[in-house]
Amino acid sequence: MPLTLSSPSTTTTTTATSLPSVDKFIFLIDNSNSITRLLQTHAAVFRHGYHDHSIINFKLQRSYAALARLNYSVALFQQTQMPNVFFWTNIIHGHSQSGLNDQALLYYTHMLKQGVEPNCFTFSALLKDCPLGHGKLLHGQAIKFGFDFDLYVRTGLIDVYARAGDVCSAQQLFVTMPKRSLVSLTAMMTCYAKHGKLDEARMLFDEMRERDLVCWNVMIDGYTQHGMPNQALLLFRKMLRERTKPNEVTVLSLLSACGQLGALESGKWLHTYIESNGIQINVHVGTALIDMYCKCGSVENARLIFESIQDKDVVAWNSMIVGYAMHGFSQDALELFNEMLEIGYFPSDISFIGVLSACAYAGLVDEGKEFFSSMKLEYGIEPKIEHYGCMVNLLSRAGHLEEAYELIKNMKIDPDPVLWGTLLGACRLHNNATLGEEIAEYLVRHDLANSGTYILLSNIYAAAGNWEGVAKVRGVMKESGIQKEPGCSSIEVSNKVHEFLAGDKKHPKSKEIYKMLEEINGWLKAQGYTPHTDIVLHDLGERQKEQSLQVHSEKLAMAFGLISTKPGTTITIVKNLRVCSDCHAVTKLISKITGRKIIMRDRNRFHHFVNATQSTWRYAIRGGANFDNSHELEPLLMQSFGHGIGTGAISRPRPPSPWEHLWKSINKSNVCAAGNSLYLVKSDLGQGEWSALEDGVVLARCLGEVLMRNS
């Protein structure tokens, strides 16, 4: 006969024959999956006089804790007469599950005072997510009561030491285990993977006779988090071959791996797999897709995903803002930030990294300063090292080196090597060897110098032709055992990522690659290109310097892309360091000659080249000649191309201006020279982007002449 529950206020008459059994109440408690249902069952327990029954009382305490009503569980526990070890373990487990480790340990202490000895389950409950200090104390207690070799207790101890980064202690416990389970193997593998011991983690992974999804996720995430994204993708393919179905955790790691590699083809395939295999594109997966597409050079796809997310959080907004900024689409980044504020989202520290980066790439110095000030004044966000880095980049790119130097020296937090490297790089860019040397000496004197410091100082000396200074720096590096990080460029072709080092000849298609390089060099000579030999850090002859530049890793990757893809295919290259000025200039010409779009991602940002134009925001210099008084041009045009020389960022027209005939009319016959530079600005109207070729602008006079002629 089924049990009918009445409200607690209802009075019922219970006879011996109608009294529900203990088993029925236990069944009802175990199947109460909501707090409302459990309270109804508890009321029925009272009405039928079972509230003092030990098993029912225990079940109620456990269920209340599981339904996040720990206070109800505690109240019942306190009314329990002489609770045994199972009651104590239950209340300890409830507090541990709620993250209340101090209270859990306090209950353990009270239990011992009551003369109740723990069992293996007590220690398993106590060890869950406990800090290292508690873990060491409990380790001693486990030894005292003879549970240190229990499979579950030992696994819990391994997890405690692993989370605290004490790999040696975790390893010692693991190797002395008399018996291992899948859980203990996974715990140790997680420890190895989390702390970068991926060979050891993989060895355990390969030794497993059976693997669950958690094992695969741990290994894939380990590769992704420690800079081995290729291995993560290879392991995923193995996972699919063994018919293990991924979940949200898996795809989050894999999307990050694709982003690290810039592997757009693999990322698109994974996106399709997610959609066709029932993995929900929630805000977390959606944000990961945005991040992946941005890092793979496809901002358009990233924006489509962004628009499709229903319940966006600030992390999703930040991903899109930062994505625009890293591609140099500063106006889009700033517009999206303002839209986010208008909707009512409160910006985070990451939001300001995006807008400050956008200001840096657009040369918006005053706007960047305003954003930086507003962080704390308006939003209460304390600037972090990354925000100072954006400000140093902003000031340095604008040539305000002394101001950037003062900002670093007056920071409230200690500057990191990246910050100093940004300023040193700017010293080289602006040929300020004096300040560069001063900064380098400061870093060496305060033990802040790293390999990048010495390399940048060498660059500064080399650009100035100071080979004695270069030799001195290299001598210090050799004496100190400091090595330059090798440049590595990668390119994805047919879902496979190919990596190249400078002068690399290990690739199976090495002969074809070098043959294409020779062809490229022929194209460059025909264009009258002069290599940027000033960046070579060795005192070599010009011919040797040119040969050194020709085999840079990004040029090898580009040559491989040209021979391995169909004409017109976009080439995307990822480099671990900054792209040098010679490779930057060569890429522009290759884009023009081949008619291909080339996307290059370096350590700092993306560079888009479309038919010789770098299609991102860049600094431009306004017109260097005056119009005649009869030019009849509107004031708005004069603001963009008016009198005198001045720096600024030219914003992208919205909607695009119908001046395509004007830009096509500009050639060598109507471009003037100022100083040692040719000035030319071109707009790629298909993309709606303005950009500067080399470091120039269209002179006001030739623009006016062409405009009036064509009108």
Buried (B, 14 or more C-beta within 10 A) or exposed (E): EEBEBEEEEEEEEEEEEEEBEBEBBBBBBEEBEEBEBBBBBBBBBEBBEBBEBBBBBBBBBBBBBBBEBBEBBBEBBEEBEEBEBBBBBBBBBBBBBEEBBEBBBEBBEEBEEEEBEBBBBBBBBBBBBBEBEBBBBBBEBBEEBEBBBBBBBBBBBBBBBBBBEBBEBBBEBBEEBEEBEBBBBBBBBBBBBBBBBBEBBBEBBEEBEEBEBBBBBBBBBBBBBBEBBBBBBEBBEEBEEEEBEBBBBBBBBBBBBBBBBBBBBBBBEBBEBBEEEEBEBEBBBBBBBBBBBBBBBBBEBBBEBBEEBEEBBBBBBBBBBBBBBBBBBBBBBBBBBEEBBEEEBEBBBBBBBBBBBBBBBBBBBEBBBEBBEBBEEEBEBEBBEBBBBBBBBBBBBBBBBEBBBEBBEEBEEEBBBBBBBBBBBBBBBBEBBEBBBEBBEBBBEEEBBBBBBBBBBBBBBBBBEBBEBBBBBBEBBEEEEBEBEEBBBBBBBEEEBBBBBBEBEEBEBBEBBBEBBEEBBEBBEEEEBEBBBEBBBEEBEEEEBBBBBBBBBBBBBBBBBBEBBEEEBBBBBBBBBBBBBBBBBBBBBBBBBBEBBBBBBBEBBBBBBBBBBBBBBBBBBBBBBEBEEEBEBEEEBBEBBBEEEEEBBBEBBEEBBEBEEBBEBBEEEBBEEBEEEBBBBBBBBEBBBBBBBEEBBBBBBBBBBBBEEEE
